């Protein structure tokens, strides 16, 4: 299966018709379990556009009994997104000195979105997983945020080198989130978005609803 990467020119070509919807703190709503592993001083990680949160809550209602979503990270300030991208691109460039800059950028975008395109920077994307009734994370094949090198590609949503149990859990997660209208970035089983450029491309919408935004706006 061909994977459209975030650095693809077709993603960049999607115009943004910013709807102005606010970022909201998912912790204030209380309907989702929020994991603190990506917590930052400003609490940016816990924010999403209102429409995305609404769809996550709907997705959670579709899960089999006892299962819940575990929210890990949503909004990511532009400077942080740029740092993540540049650090990972730097590692790839160092490990593959024969690669030209364009190839480094494309390879980096498998795992970290280019800052100007990043769904996280628009408050449109969320990284999440599943937990059972006791709050224990289910096995989805890799740790959340495992990169392609570390996981030997098992981070790809459709990866074959995972257990049947992990595959079943990914299927459950994908079924609920897809039904709620979110789209997955196929190189990261945990990354789902709605309203951003990537979502627009994948769903044949002519424009994105959300562009880069700042916390507090």
N, C-alpha and C positions, 0 to 999 in steps of 0.2 A: 504494500500500500504506500502510495506517495504521500509524504507529509509536507504540508505547506508551512514553511518556517516563518517566524515573526519578521525576519529581515527581507522576506519576499517583496518585490516591488508592487505586487498586487495589493498587499496590505497597506503600504504607504500611499497608494493611489486612492484609497477610500477617503472621501471627504468627511469631515466631522461637522455635524450640525448640533452644536452643544445645546443641550436642553436646560442646563442650569440647575439640575436636580442636586440637592445638597448631599454632602457626605454625612453619614450618621454613625454614631458609636454603637456597634452591635452589642456591647456589654450593657448599655442602658436599656435595650429591649429585653434582654434576659432569656430569649427563646433559644439561643444557641450556646453550646459549651464553647468556651474560648480558652485555648491553650496559651500559656504565657511565654513559650520558647522564643518568639520573635518580638516580644514586648520591647518598646522603646520609651524614652522619657516622656515624649509628647503623647503617647498612646495612639500614634498614627496607624499602627498595624491593625487596630481594632475598628477602623472606619471603612465603610463602603458606601457607594451610592445607594440611596433609598430603594430604588427598583431592584437592585441586586440582592439586598437583604430580604426583600419581600419574596423573591423567587427562591432564595435559599430556605426560607421557612416553609415554603410550599414543598420544596424537594424533601425536606426532613419529614414532612407529614406523609410522604409516599413510601418511606422506608419500612421494611418488615418490622414487626413488633420487637421492641427492645433495643433496636439500633438507633443511633443518633449521629449527626454530623459533628465533627470536631473541627472548629474553626482555628486556623493557625496564623494566617496573615492575609490582610486585604490591601488597603491603601499603602503605597510606598512613595515617600517624597522623591521628587526628581533627582536630587543630589545623591540619595541612597541608591536609587536604581542605576544611575550612571556609575557609581562606585562598584556595584556588583558586576555590571557588564564589563567595565574596564579591567577589573581584577581577574575575571574568568578569561577574558580575551588575552590578557597578559600571560596567563598560565599556558593557554593553548599555543600562543605565539612562541613562547620559550621552549615548549616541548616539541614544536613542529617548525623549526626555523626555516624550512624550505617552503612553507606556505606563504602565498602572497597575502596582503592585508584583507582583500575581499573574501578570501577563503576563511581566514581567521574570524572575520565578522560573521559570516554565515554559520560557521561551526559554533561560535559562541551563542548565537541566537537559538540554538537547540535547547539551551538551558536557561539563559537570561535574555530577556527581551531588550533590543536596542532602546535606549532611554526615550527617544522621540516617539516610539511606537508602543511603549509598554502599557498593557492594560492595567497593571497595578498602579501606575502613575495617574490613571484616570479614575481610580476608585471603582473600576469595573471588574476586577479579577480577585479571586480568592484561592488560597491554597488550603486544602482541607483533607480530612480523612474520616474514617468511621470508628466509632467506639461502641462497645456493648453496654448493656444496662448498668454495669458497674463502673463505666468510664474507662475501661481498658481498651487500648487501640487494637484494632483487628490487623491481621497480617494482610497487607496488600502488595507484597512481593519485594519491596525495598523500603528503606526509610524515606520519609517525606523529604524532598529536596536532594535526593541522591542524584549525582550527575551521571551522564552517559558513560564516562570512563570508569568511574567507581563501580557502577552497577552492571557493567558489560551490556548496556542497553536495556536492562530490565526496567528502567524508569519509563520507557516508552509504554504508553497505555496498552497497546496490543502486543507487547512482548511475549514471546513463547517460553522464555527461560524462567518462568515462575511456577509455583505449585498450583495444582487445581484449586486449592482452597483460596489462595491469593487471587486467582483468576475469577473465582466466584464472587469474592468481595468487591473486586473492581467492577464486575458486571452490575452488582447491586447499586454501587455508588453511581455509576454512569447512567443507569436506567432512571434513577430518581432525578438526577440533575438535568439530564436531557429532557425529561418530561416537563421539567419546570422552565425549559427554554435556554439553559446555559449550554455553552460549547466548551469542549476540552481542547487543550493544546496537546497534541498527540505525542509529544516527547516527554510529557510530565503527567502522569496519571492523576496527580493531586491538583492540577491547575485548571480552573474553570472560570469562564467569564460571560458577561452579558452586556450588550450596549456599546462595546468598544469596536475598533476597526477590524480586529480579527474576527469577532463575532459577526460583524456585518458581512465580511467576505464569505464566511462559512455558511451563512443563512441567506445569502443573496439579497441582503438589504442594501439599498443604494448609498446610504449614509450611516455613519456611527452617531450614537446619541451622546456619548461621553468622550471628551478630550482631556488632555493633561490638566490637572487642577491642583490647587494648594489647600492644605488643611486650613479651615477657617474661612474659606470662600464658599 
